[in-house]
Amino acid sequence: MKNIRLVLIGELILFIVVFLICVLGGNFGMSAIYWFLDLPSLLLIVLIIVPGLLIMREWGNFIKAFSVGIKPFSLLELKNIIGAVDAAQKLTIYAALFTIFISGVLLLGRLDDPYIIGSNLAMCFLAGLYAVIIEFLLLPLRLNAERKMNEEMDIGE
């Protein structure tokens, strides 16, 4: 992977195309796209991941992950980058679970109105979907850094 940024853009385009095929192929029309947008859930996930990386002092190493293969890094830097991406992956999972639980509690608090249960339950699932998308984008960052570290170790021998 020479340029991880191109890989991430390619993955994002692939995800969007598959998403549009699934949604538009289901006879729901363009309005179904709005069903998958929940800004509070996405914001809550991001507000757990970013400060979590900052608190752990991994933010700088995480940002470096986007430059692996473009800029040279030492073995120690690559190890730190892999650790930062691993931390981001774990924070993503915990953030999604936290968001799902918060959404679930809010849903259970409104069981008196049966007409809103479906839409509120869908919002609970969106946090999980957002976590899957974020993991889908974090995985190549980690694999790229691991591959580069293995290359550097082979060169050093």
FENGI-V407896 format. One record per residue. N is the residue number from 0. RES is the residue in three letters. OMEGA is omega in radians with two decimals (* if undefined). Layout:
N:RES:OMEGA, N:RES:OMEGA
//
This chain:
0:MET:-3.14, 1:LYS:-3.09, 2:ASN:-3.09, 3:ILE:3.14, 4:ARG:3.10, 5:LEU:3.10, 6:VAL:-3.14, 7:LEU:3.09, 8:ILE:3.09, 9:GLY:3.10, 10:GLU:3.14, 11:LEU:3.10, 12:ILE:3.10, 13:LEU:3.13, 14:PHE:-3.12, 15:ILE:3.14, 16:VAL:3.13, 17:VAL:3.11, 18:PHE:-3.12, 19:LEU:3.10, 20:ILE:3.14, 21:CYS:-3.07, 22:VAL:-3.08, 23:LEU:3.10, 24:GLY:-3.10, 25:GLY:3.13, 26:ASN:3.09, 27:PHE:3.13, 28:GLY:-3.09, 29:MET:-3.11, 30:SER:3.13, 31:ALA:3.12, 32:ILE:3.14, 33:TYR:3.11, 34:TRP:-3.07, 35:PHE:-3.14, 36:LEU:3.07, 37:ASP:-3.07, 38:LEU:3.12, 39:PRO:3.12, 40:SER:3.13, 41:LEU:3.13, 42:LEU:3.12, 43:LEU:3.10, 44:ILE:-3.14, 45:VAL:-3.14, 46:LEU:2.99, 47:ILE:-3.09, 48:ILE:-3.04, 49:VAL:3.10, 50:PRO:3.10, 51:GLY:3.10, 52:LEU:3.11, 53:LEU:-3.14, 54:ILE:3.14, 55:MET:-3.10, 56:ARG:3.13, 57:GLU:-3.07, 58:TRP:-3.14, 59:GLY:3.11, 60:ASN:3.11, 61:PHE:3.12, 62:ILE:3.11, 63:LYS:-3.11, 64:ALA:3.14, 65:PHE:-3.13, 66:SER:3.12, 67:VAL:-3.08, 68:GLY:3.09, 69:ILE:3.11, 70:LYS:3.09, 71:PRO:3.09, 72:PHE:3.08, 73:SER:3.12, 74:LEU:3.13, 75:LEU:3.11, 76:GLU:3.13, 77:LEU:3.09, 78:LYS:3.11, 79:ASN:3.10, 80:ILE:3.11, 81:ILE:3.09, 82:GLY:3.14, 83:ALA:3.11, 84:VAL:3.07, 85:ASP:3.10, 86:ALA:3.12, 87:ALA:3.12, 88:GLN:3.13, 89:LYS:3.10, 90:LEU:3.12, 91:THR:-3.13, 92:ILE:-3.13, 93:TYR:3.12, 94:ALA:3.13, 95:ALA:3.11, 96:LEU:3.11, 97:PHE:-3.13, 98:THR:3.10, 99:ILE:3.14, 100:PHE:3.11, 101:ILE:3.13, 102:SER:3.13, 103:GLY:3.11, 104:VAL:3.10, 105:LEU:3.09, 106:LEU:-3.12, 107:LEU:3.09, 108:GLY:-3.10, 109:ARG:-3.12, 110:LEU:3.14, 111:ASP:3.13, 112:ASP:-3.05, 113:PRO:-3.10, 114:TYR:-3.11, 115:ILE:-3.11, 116:ILE:-3.10, 117:GLY:-3.12, 118:SER:3.11, 119:ASN:3.08, 120:LEU:3.07, 121:ALA:3.11, 122:MET:3.09, 123:CYS:-3.11, 124:PHE:-3.10, 125:LEU:3.10, 126:ALA:3.07, 127:GLY:3.10, 128:LEU:3.12, 129:TYR:3.11, 130:ALA:3.11, 131:VAL:3.13, 132:ILE:3.14, 133:ILE:3.09, 134:GLU:3.10, 135:PHE:3.13, 136:LEU:-3.13, 137:LEU:-3.09, 138:LEU:3.12, 139:PRO:3.08, 140:LEU:3.14, 141:ARG:-3.12, 142:LEU:3.12, 143:ASN:3.13, 144:ALA:3.11, 145:GLU:3.12, 146:ARG:3.13, 147:LYS:3.11, 148:MET:3.10, 149:ASN:3.08, 150:GLU:3.14, 151:GLU:3.12, 152:MET:3.09, 153:ASP:-3.14, 154:ILE:-3.09, 155:GLY:-3.08, 156:GLU:*
//
